[in-house]
Amino acid sequence: MAASARAERQAESQTLFWADELAASVVGPQVVNDSKTPSGTVHVGSLRGVVLHDAIRRAVAERGLPVEF
C-alpha cells in the first residue's frame, strides 16, 4: 500500500463510526449472525447483540456489499 493511501486510510478511520470502519475492512458478500436464543426472562441487555449486529449490517450495506442479517 502506498504511503499516501495508507495516510488517507488512517485519516478516514479516525473519523468513521466503528461499524463503518469494520465494514470498510471486508469484501464480498457478508452474513451478520446474531444467533442468541434467550431463555427465561428477557432483559434489555439481550437487545445489545441485535443492535450491534444491525449497525454492522447497515454499514456493510452502505458500502454497497451484499449482506444478510
N, CA, C and O atoms as a CHARMM CRD file, in Angstrom:
* protein
*
  276
    1    1 MET  N      0.85800  -1.17500   0.00000 PROA 1      0.00000
    2    1 MET  CA     0.00000   0.00000   0.00000 PROA 1      0.00000
    3    1 MET  C      0.90000   1.23300   0.00000 PROA 1      0.00000
    4    1 MET  O      1.83500   1.32300   0.79600 PROA 1      0.00000
    5    2 ALA  N      0.62400   2.16300  -0.87500 PROA 2      0.00000
    6    2 ALA  CA     1.41200   3.39300  -0.96900 PROA 2      0.00000
    7    2 ALA  C      1.23800   4.22700   0.29300 PROA 2      0.00000
    8    2 ALA  O      0.20500   4.15600   0.95800 PROA 2      0.00000
    9    3 ALA  N      2.24200   5.00600   0.61000 PROA 3      0.00000
   10    3 ALA  CA     2.20700   5.82700   1.83100 PROA 3      0.00000
   11    3 ALA  C      1.01700   6.78000   1.83200 PROA 3      0.00000
   12    3 ALA  O      0.38100   6.97900   2.86700 PROA 3      0.00000
   13    4 SER  N      0.71100   7.37100   0.67200 PROA 4      0.00000
   14    4 SER  CA    -0.41400   8.31100   0.62100 PROA 4      0.00000
   15    4 SER  C     -1.74000   7.60100   0.85200 PROA 4      0.00000
   16    4 SER  O     -2.62400   8.13900   1.51800 PROA 4      0.00000
   17    5 ALA  N     -1.88400   6.39600   0.30600 PROA 5      0.00000
   18    5 ALA  CA    -3.11100   5.63000   0.51200 PROA 5      0.00000
   19    5 ALA  C     -3.23200   5.20800   1.96900 PROA 5      0.00000
   20    5 ALA  O     -4.32600   5.21700   2.53400 PROA 5      0.00000
   21    6 ARG  N     -2.11300   4.84000   2.57300 PROA 6      0.00000
   22    6 ARG  CA    -2.11500   4.43800   3.97900 PROA 6      0.00000
   23    6 ARG  C     -2.50300   5.62100   4.86500 PROA 6      0.00000
   24    6 ARG  O     -3.29100   5.47100   5.79800 PROA 6      0.00000
   25    7 ALA  N     -1.94700   6.79500   4.56900 PROA 7      0.00000
   26    7 ALA  CA    -2.26100   8.00200   5.34100 PROA 7      0.00000
   27    7 ALA  C     -3.73900   8.36300   5.18900 PROA 7      0.00000
   28    7 ALA  O     -4.39200   8.75700   6.15500 PROA 7      0.00000
   29    8 GLU  N     -4.25800   8.22600   3.96800 PROA 8      0.00000
   30    8 GLU  CA    -5.67500   8.52500   3.72800 PROA 8      0.00000
   31    8 GLU  C     -6.55800   7.55800   4.49800 PROA 8      0.00000
   32    8 GLU  O     -7.55400   7.96900   5.09300 PROA 8      0.00000
   33    9 ARG  N     -6.20700   6.27800   4.49600 PROA 9      0.00000
   34    9 ARG  CA    -6.99200   5.28100   5.22100 PROA 9      0.00000
   35    9 ARG  C     -6.94900   5.55500   6.72700 PROA 9      0.00000
   36    9 ARG  O     -7.96900   5.42000   7.40300 PROA 9      0.00000
   37   10 GLN  N     -5.79300   5.93600   7.25700 PROA 10     0.00000
   38   10 GLN  CA    -5.68200   6.24100   8.67800 PROA 10     0.00000
   39   10 GLN  C     -6.53300   7.45400   9.03400 PROA 10     0.00000
   40   10 GLN  O     -7.21400   7.45400  10.05900 PROA 10     0.00000
   41   11 ALA  N     -6.50000   8.49100   8.19200 PROA 11     0.00000
   42   11 ALA  CA    -7.30300   9.68600   8.44400 PROA 11     0.00000
   43   11 ALA  C     -8.78500   9.33800   8.40400 PROA 11     0.00000
   44   11 ALA  O     -9.56400   9.82600   9.22300 PROA 11     0.00000
   45   12 GLU  N     -9.17300   8.48900   7.44800 PROA 12     0.00000
   46   12 GLU  CA   -10.56700   8.08400   7.32700 PROA 12     0.00000
   47   12 GLU  C    -10.99000   7.27200   8.54700 PROA 12     0.00000
   48   12 GLU  O    -12.08600   7.47500   9.07100 PROA 12     0.00000
   49   13 SER  N    -10.13700   6.35500   9.00700 PROA 13     0.00000
   50   13 SER  CA   -10.50600   5.50200  10.13100 PROA 13     0.00000
   51   13 SER  C    -10.66000   6.28800  11.42400 PROA 13     0.00000
   52   13 SER  O    -11.36100   5.84400  12.33300 PROA 13     0.00000
   53   14 GLN  N    -10.01600   7.44700  11.52200 PROA 14     0.00000
   54   14 GLN  CA   -10.13900   8.26000  12.72100 PROA 14     0.00000
   55   14 GLN  C    -11.48200   8.97500  12.79400 PROA 14     0.00000
   56   14 GLN  O    -11.88300   9.43200  13.86400 PROA 14     0.00000
   57   15 THR  N    -12.17800   9.07600  11.66800 PROA 15     0.00000
   58   15 THR  CA   -13.44800   9.78700  11.65300 PROA 15     0.00000
   59   15 THR  C    -14.64500   8.86800  11.43600 PROA 15     0.00000
   60   15 THR  O    -15.78400   9.33400  11.46200 PROA 15     0.00000
   61   16 LEU  N    -14.41200   7.57400  11.22400 PROA 16     0.00000
   62   16 LEU  CA   -15.50400   6.64600  10.94400 PROA 16     0.00000
   63   16 LEU  C    -16.15500   6.12200  12.21500 PROA 16     0.00000
   64   16 LEU  O    -15.50000   5.93800  13.24200 PROA 16     0.00000
   65   17 PHE  N    -17.44400   5.88800  12.12200 PROA 17     0.00000
   66   17 PHE  CA   -18.17800   5.15000  13.13900 PROA 17     0.00000
   67   17 PHE  C    -17.58800   3.74500  13.16500 PROA 17     0.00000
   68   17 PHE  O    -17.20900   3.23900  12.10800 PROA 17     0.00000
   69   18 TRP  N    -17.49200   3.09700  14.30900 PROA 18     0.00000
   70   18 TRP  CA   -16.81400   1.81100  14.40900 PROA 18     0.00000
   71   18 TRP  C    -17.38100   0.77400  13.44200 PROA 18     0.00000
   72   18 TRP  O    -16.62000  -0.03400  12.91000 PROA 18     0.00000
   73   19 ALA  N    -18.68400   0.77100  13.20000 PROA 19     0.00000
   74   19 ALA  CA   -19.27400  -0.20300  12.28200 PROA 19     0.00000
   75   19 ALA  C    -18.86700   0.10100  10.84000 PROA 19     0.00000
   76   19 ALA  O    -18.67700  -0.81700  10.04300 PROA 19     0.00000
   77   20 ASP  N    -18.73300   1.39100  10.49900 PROA 20     0.00000
   78   20 ASP  CA   -18.27000   1.76600   9.15500 PROA 20     0.00000
   79   20 ASP  C    -16.82100   1.32900   8.96300 PROA 20     0.00000
   80   20 ASP  O    -16.44200   0.88200   7.88000 PROA 20     0.00000
   81   21 GLU  N    -16.01700   1.45800  10.00700 PROA 21     0.00000
   82   21 GLU  CA   -14.61500   1.03300   9.92900 PROA 21     0.00000
   83   21 GLU  C    -14.53700  -0.48100   9.71700 PROA 21     0.00000
   84   21 GLU  O    -13.73000  -0.95500   8.91700 PROA 21     0.00000
   85   22 LEU  N    -15.35900  -1.22800  10.41900 PROA 22     0.00000
   86   22 LEU  CA   -15.39700  -2.67400  10.25000 PROA 22     0.00000
   87   22 LEU  C    -15.84800  -3.02700   8.83700 PROA 22     0.00000
   88   22 LEU  O    -15.25300  -3.89000   8.19200 PROA 22     0.00000
   89   23 ALA  N    -16.89300  -2.36600   8.35400 PROA 23     0.00000
   90   23 ALA  CA   -17.41200  -2.62900   7.00800 PROA 23     0.00000
   91   23 ALA  C    -16.37900  -2.30600   5.94200 PROA 23     0.00000
   92   23 ALA  O    -16.34200  -2.96300   4.90100 PROA 23     0.00000
   93   24 ALA  N    -15.53900  -1.30800   6.18300 PROA 24     0.00000
   94   24 ALA  CA   -14.50600  -0.93400   5.21400 PROA 24     0.00000
   95   24 ALA  C    -13.43100  -2.00200   5.09800 PROA 24     0.00000
   96   24 ALA  O    -12.66800  -2.00800   4.13100 PROA 24     0.00000
   97   25 SER  N    -13.35900  -2.90700   6.06800 PROA 25     0.00000
   98   25 SER  CA   -12.30100  -3.91600   6.04900 PROA 25     0.00000
   99   25 SER  C    -12.72300  -5.23000   5.40200 PROA 25     0.00000
  100   25 SER  O    -11.92700  -6.16800   5.35500 PROA 25     0.00000
  101   26 VAL  N    -13.96200  -5.32300   4.90100 PROA 26     0.00000
  102   26 VAL  CA   -14.43300  -6.57600   4.31200 PROA 26     0.00000
  103   26 VAL  C    -14.69700  -6.42000   2.82500 PROA 26     0.00000
  104   26 VAL  O    -14.91500  -5.31400   2.33000 PROA 26     0.00000
  105   27 VAL  N    -14.67300  -7.54400   2.12100 PROA 27     0.00000
  106   27 VAL  CA   -15.00400  -7.57000   0.69300 PROA 27     0.00000
  107   27 VAL  C    -15.95600  -8.73500   0.44800 PROA 27     0.00000
  108   27 VAL  O    -15.95500  -9.71100   1.19800 PROA 27     0.00000
  109   28 GLY  N    -16.75500  -8.63300  -0.58700 PROA 28     0.00000
  110   28 GLY  CA   -17.65200  -9.71300  -0.95700 PROA 28     0.00000
  111   28 GLY  C    -18.88600  -9.79200  -0.07700 PROA 28     0.00000
  112   28 GLY  O    -19.04500  -9.00800   0.85900 PROA 28     0.00000
  113   29 PRO  N    -19.76200 -10.74800  -0.38400 PROA 29     0.00000
  114   29 PRO  CA   -20.99100 -10.91600   0.38900 PROA 29     0.00000
  115   29 PRO  C    -20.69000 -11.22400   1.85200 PROA 29     0.00000
  116   29 PRO  O    -19.72000 -11.91800   2.15900 PROA 29     0.00000
  117   30 GLN  N    -21.51200 -10.71300   2.74300 PROA 30     0.00000
  118   30 GLN  CA   -21.31000 -10.89200   4.17900 PROA 30     0.00000
  119   30 GLN  C    -22.58300 -11.42100   4.82200 PROA 30     0.00000
  120   30 GLN  O    -23.68600 -11.13200   4.35900 PROA 30     0.00000
  121   31 VAL  N    -22.42800 -12.19300   5.88600 PROA 31     0.00000
  122   31 VAL  CA   -23.55100 -12.65100   6.70400 PROA 31     0.00000
  123   31 VAL  C    -23.27900 -12.18000   8.12300 PROA 31     0.00000
  124   31 VAL  O    -22.24700 -12.51700   8.70300 PROA 31     0.00000
  125   32 VAL  N    -24.18800 -11.41000   8.68100 PROA 32     0.00000
  126   32 VAL  CA   -24.09000 -10.95700  10.05800 PROA 32     0.00000
  127   32 VAL  C    -25.05400 -11.82200  10.85800 PROA 32     0.00000
  128   32 VAL  O    -26.25800 -11.82200  10.59900 PROA 32     0.00000
  129   33 ASN  N    -24.52700 -12.55900  11.83100 PROA 33     0.00000
  130   33 ASN  CA   -25.32400 -13.55100  12.53900 PROA 33     0.00000
  131   33 ASN  C    -25.41200 -13.21500  14.02100 PROA 33     0.00000
  132   33 ASN  O    -24.39600 -13.04800  14.69600 PROA 33     0.00000
  133   34 ASP  N    -26.62300 -13.11900  14.50800 PROA 34     0.00000
  134   34 ASP  CA   -26.86000 -12.95500  15.93600 PROA 34     0.00000
  135   34 ASP  C    -27.73500 -14.13300  16.35100 PROA 34     0.00000
  136   34 ASP  O    -28.96100 -14.03100  16.40200 PROA 34     0.00000
  137   35 SER  N    -27.08400 -15.24400  16.64200 PROA 35     0.00000
  138   35 SER  CA   -27.83200 -16.47700  16.88800 PROA 35     0.00000
  139   35 SER  C    -28.11100 -16.72200  18.36300 PROA 35     0.00000
  140   35 SER  O    -28.21100 -17.86600  18.80800 PROA 35     0.00000
  141   36 LYS  N    -28.23200 -15.65300  19.10000 PROA 36     0.00000
  142   36 LYS  CA   -28.55200 -15.77500  20.51900 PROA 36     0.00000
  143   36 LYS  C    -30.00300 -16.23200  20.67500 PROA 36     0.00000
  144   36 LYS  O    -30.89600 -15.72700  19.99400 PROA 36     0.00000
  145   37 THR  N    -30.23000 -17.17800  21.56600 PROA 37     0.00000
  146   37 THR  CA   -31.59100 -17.59700  21.86200 PROA 37     0.00000
  147   37 THR  C    -31.82900 -17.40100  23.35000 PROA 37     0.00000
  148   37 THR  O    -31.34100 -18.18400  24.16400 PROA 37     0.00000
  149   38 PRO  N    -32.57800 -16.36000  23.71300 PROA 38     0.00000
  150   38 PRO  CA   -32.78600 -16.09500  25.13700 PROA 38     0.00000
  151   38 PRO  C    -33.66800 -17.16200  25.78900 PROA 38     0.00000
  152   38 PRO  O    -34.60500 -17.67600  25.17700 PROA 38     0.00000
  153   39 SER  N    -33.35300 -17.47500  27.01900 PROA 39     0.00000
  154   39 SER  CA   -34.22600 -18.36600  27.78300 PROA 39     0.00000
  155   39 SER  C    -34.53600 -17.67600  29.11000 PROA 39     0.00000
  156   39 SER  O    -33.69900 -16.95800  29.65600 PROA 39     0.00000
  157   40 GLY  N    -35.70000 -17.89200  29.60200 PROA 40     0.00000
  158   40 GLY  CA   -36.09800 -17.24000  30.83100 PROA 40     0.00000
  159   40 GLY  C    -36.57000 -15.81900  30.54900 PROA 40     0.00000
  160   40 GLY  O    -36.97900 -15.49200  29.43500 PROA 40     0.00000
  161   41 THR  N    -36.50400 -14.98300  31.58000 PROA 41     0.00000
  162   41 THR  CA   -36.94700 -13.60100  31.46000 PROA 41     0.00000
  163   41 THR  C    -35.97700 -12.81300  30.58700 PROA 41     0.00000
  164   41 THR  O    -34.77200 -12.79800  30.84000 PROA 41     0.00000
  165   42 VAL  N    -36.50600 -12.16800  29.56900 PROA 42     0.00000
  166   42 VAL  CA   -35.67400 -11.37000  28.66800 PROA 42     0.00000
  167   42 VAL  C    -35.47300  -9.99500  29.28600 PROA 42     0.00000
  168   42 VAL  O    -36.43400  -9.36800  29.73300 PROA 42     0.00000
  169   43 HSD  N    -34.24500  -9.52800  29.31500 PROA 43     0.00000
  170   43 HSD  CA   -33.96300  -8.20500  29.85600 PROA 43     0.00000
  171   43 HSD  C    -33.40900  -7.31000  28.74700 PROA 43     0.00000
  172   43 HSD  O    -33.05200  -7.80000  27.67600 PROA 43     0.00000
  173   44 VAL  N    -33.33800  -6.03200  28.99100 PROA 44     0.00000
  174   44 VAL  CA   -32.94200  -5.06900  27.96400 PROA 44     0.00000
  175   44 VAL  C    -31.52100  -5.33300  27.45700 PROA 44     0.00000
  176   44 VAL  O    -31.20800  -4.99800  26.31500 PROA 44     0.00000
  177   45 GLY  N    -30.66200  -5.92400  28.27900 PROA 45     0.00000
  178   45 GLY  CA   -29.29600  -6.22400  27.85600 PROA 45     0.00000
  179   45 GLY  C    -29.22700  -7.21900  26.71400 PROA 45     0.00000
  180   45 GLY  O    -28.24900  -7.23600  25.96600 PROA 45     0.00000
  181   46 SER  N    -30.26300  -8.05900  26.56600 PROA 46     0.00000
  182   46 SER  CA   -30.26000  -9.03300  25.48000 PROA 46     0.00000
  183   46 SER  C    -30.46600  -8.35900  24.12000 PROA 46     0.00000
  184   46 SER  O    -30.22900  -8.97800  23.08300 PROA 46     0.00000
  185   47 LEU  N    -30.89600  -7.12400  24.11700 PROA 47     0.00000
  186   47 LEU  CA   -31.07800  -6.37600  22.87000 PROA 47     0.00000
  187   47 LEU  C    -29.73600  -5.90500  22.29700 PROA 47     0.00000
  188   47 LEU  O    -29.65200  -5.57300  21.11500 PROA 47     0.00000
  189   48 ARG  N    -28.69700  -5.87500  23.12100 PROA 48     0.00000
  190   48 ARG  CA   -27.38100  -5.38200  22.70700 PROA 48     0.00000
  191   48 ARG  C    -26.88200  -6.06900  21.43400 PROA 48     0.00000
  192   48 ARG  O    -26.44300  -5.39700  20.50100 PROA 48     0.00000
  193   49 GLY  N    -26.94700  -7.39300  21.39100 PROA 49     0.00000
  194   49 GLY  CA   -26.45600  -8.12900  20.22500 PROA 49     0.00000
  195   49 GLY  C    -27.18000  -7.74600  18.95200 PROA 49     0.00000
  196   49 GLY  O    -26.55500  -7.54500  17.91000 PROA 49     0.00000
  197   50 VAL  N    -28.48900  -7.64400  19.03200 PROA 50     0.00000
  198   50 VAL  CA   -29.28900  -7.28900  17.85500 PROA 50     0.00000
  199   50 VAL  C    -28.91700  -5.89700  17.35900 PROA 50     0.00000
  200   50 VAL  O    -28.76100  -5.69000  16.15600 PROA 50     0.00000
  201   51 VAL  N    -28.77400  -4.94800  18.26900 PROA 51     0.00000
  202   51 VAL  CA   -28.44600  -3.57100  17.89400 PROA 51     0.00000
  203   51 VAL  C    -27.05000  -3.49800  17.27300 PROA 51     0.00000
  204   51 VAL  O    -26.86300  -2.85600  16.23900 PROA 51     0.00000
  205   52 LEU  N    -26.07500  -4.15000  17.89700 PROA 52     0.00000
  206   52 LEU  CA   -24.70500  -4.12500  17.35200 PROA 52     0.00000
  207   52 LEU  C    -24.63400  -4.76900  15.97500 PROA 52     0.00000
  208   52 LEU  O    -24.02500  -4.21600  15.05900 PROA 52     0.00000
  209   53 HSD  N    -25.25300  -5.93600  15.82500 PROA 53     0.00000
  210   53 HSD  CA   -25.19200  -6.62600  14.54400 PROA 53     0.00000
  211   53 HSD  C    -25.96300  -5.87800  13.45500 PROA 53     0.00000
  212   53 HSD  O    -25.56800  -5.91200  12.28900 PROA 53     0.00000
  213   54 ASP  N    -27.04900  -5.20700  13.81500 PROA 54     0.00000
  214   54 ASP  CA   -27.76700  -4.40200  12.83100 PROA 54     0.00000
  215   54 ASP  C    -26.91800  -3.21100  12.38600 PROA 54     0.00000
  216   54 ASP  O    -26.93800  -2.84600  11.21100 PROA 54     0.00000
  217   55 ALA  N    -26.17800  -2.60600  13.30500 PROA 55     0.00000
  218   55 ALA  CA   -25.29100  -1.49200  12.93000 PROA 55     0.00000
  219   55 ALA  C    -24.23700  -1.96600  11.94000 PROA 55     0.00000
  220   55 ALA  O    -23.92200  -1.26100  10.98100 PROA 55     0.00000
  221   56 ILE  N    -23.69000  -3.15400  12.16600 PROA 56     0.00000
  222   56 ILE  CA   -22.69600  -3.70500  11.24100 PROA 56     0.00000
  223   56 ILE  C    -23.32800  -3.98900   9.89200 PROA 56     0.00000
  224   56 ILE  O    -22.74900  -3.66200   8.85600 PROA 56     0.00000
  225   57 ARG  N    -24.52300  -4.60200   9.88900 PROA 57     0.00000
  226   57 ARG  CA   -25.20300  -4.90400   8.62500 PROA 57     0.00000
  227   57 ARG  C    -25.47100  -3.64100   7.82100 PROA 57     0.00000
  228   57 ARG  O    -25.26800  -3.61100   6.60700 PROA 57     0.00000
  229   58 ARG  N    -25.92700  -2.60300   8.50200 PROA 58     0.00000
  230   58 ARG  CA   -26.20800  -1.34700   7.80200 PROA 58     0.00000
  231   58 ARG  C    -24.94100  -0.72900   7.21200 PROA 58     0.00000
  232   58 ARG  O    -24.95800  -0.23100   6.08700 PROA 58     0.00000
  233   59 ALA  N    -23.84500  -0.76100   7.96800 PROA 59     0.00000
  234   59 ALA  CA   -22.58400  -0.19100   7.48600 PROA 59     0.00000
  235   59 ALA  C    -22.07000  -0.94800   6.26900 PROA 59     0.00000
  236   59 ALA  O    -21.57600  -0.33600   5.32300 PROA 59     0.00000
  237   60 VAL  N    -22.18300  -2.27300   6.28400 PROA 60     0.00000
  238   60 VAL  CA   -21.75200  -3.07800   5.13400 PROA 60     0.00000
  239   60 VAL  C    -22.63800  -2.77100   3.92800 PROA 60     0.00000
  240   60 VAL  O    -22.13600  -2.61300   2.81500 PROA 60     0.00000
  241   61 ALA  N    -23.93900  -2.68600   4.14000 PROA 61     0.00000
  242   61 ALA  CA   -24.87200  -2.39000   3.04000 PROA 61     0.00000
  243   61 ALA  C    -24.60300  -1.01400   2.44500 PROA 61     0.00000
  244   61 ALA  O    -24.68100  -0.84000   1.22900 PROA 61     0.00000
  245   62 GLU  N    -24.28600  -0.03500   3.29200 PROA 62     0.00000
  246   62 GLU  CA   -23.99400   1.31900   2.80100 PROA 62     0.00000
  247   62 GLU  C    -22.74600   1.35500   1.92800 PROA 62     0.00000
  248   62 GLU  O    -22.59400   2.26000   1.10800 PROA 62     0.00000
  249   63 ARG  N    -21.85500   0.38900   2.09000 PROA 63     0.00000
  250   63 ARG  CA   -20.66100   0.30000   1.25100 PROA 63     0.00000
  251   63 ARG  C    -20.96800  -0.40300  -0.06400 PROA 63     0.00000
  252   63 ARG  O    -20.08300  -0.56400  -0.90400 PROA 63     0.00000
  253   64 GLY  N    -22.22600  -0.82500  -0.24700 PROA 64     0.00000
  254   64 GLY  CA   -22.64800  -1.43000  -1.49900 PROA 64     0.00000
  255   64 GLY  C    -22.39300  -2.93500  -1.59500 PROA 64     0.00000
  256   64 GLY  O    -22.51700  -3.51000  -2.67600 PROA 64     0.00000
  257   65 LEU  N    -22.03900  -3.58200  -0.47800 PROA 65     0.00000
  258   65 LEU  CA   -21.79400  -5.00800  -0.49300 PROA 65     0.00000
  259   65 LEU  C    -23.07500  -5.76400  -0.15000 PROA 65     0.00000
  260   65 LEU  O    -23.87400  -5.29700   0.66200 PROA 65     0.00000
  261   66 PRO  N    -23.27300  -6.93100  -0.76600 PROA 66     0.00000
  262   66 PRO  CA   -24.42400  -7.74600  -0.37700 PROA 66     0.00000
  263   66 PRO  C    -24.23700  -8.18900   1.06900 PROA 66     0.00000
  264   66 PRO  O    -23.14100  -8.58500   1.46500 PROA 66     0.00000
  265   67 VAL  N    -25.30500  -8.12100   1.85300 PROA 67     0.00000
  266   67 VAL  CA   -25.20800  -8.51700   3.26700 PROA 67     0.00000
  267   67 VAL  C    -26.52900  -9.10800   3.70800 PROA 67     0.00000
  268   67 VAL  O    -27.59700  -8.68300   3.26800 PROA 67     0.00000
  269   68 GLU  N    -26.44100 -10.08400   4.57700 PROA 68     0.00000
  270   68 GLU  CA   -27.60900 -10.76400   5.10500 PROA 68     0.00000
  271   68 GLU  C    -27.57900 -10.68200   6.61700 PROA 68     0.00000
  272   68 GLU  O    -26.51200 -10.79800   7.21900 PROA 68     0.00000
  273   69 PHE  N    -28.72200 -10.48600   7.23900 PROA 69     0.00000
  274   69 PHE  CA   -28.79600 -10.44500   8.70200 PROA 69     0.00000
  275   69 PHE  C    -29.68300 -11.55500   9.18000 PROA 69     0.00000
  276   69 PHE  O    -29.88600 -11.70800  10.38400 PROA 69     0.00000
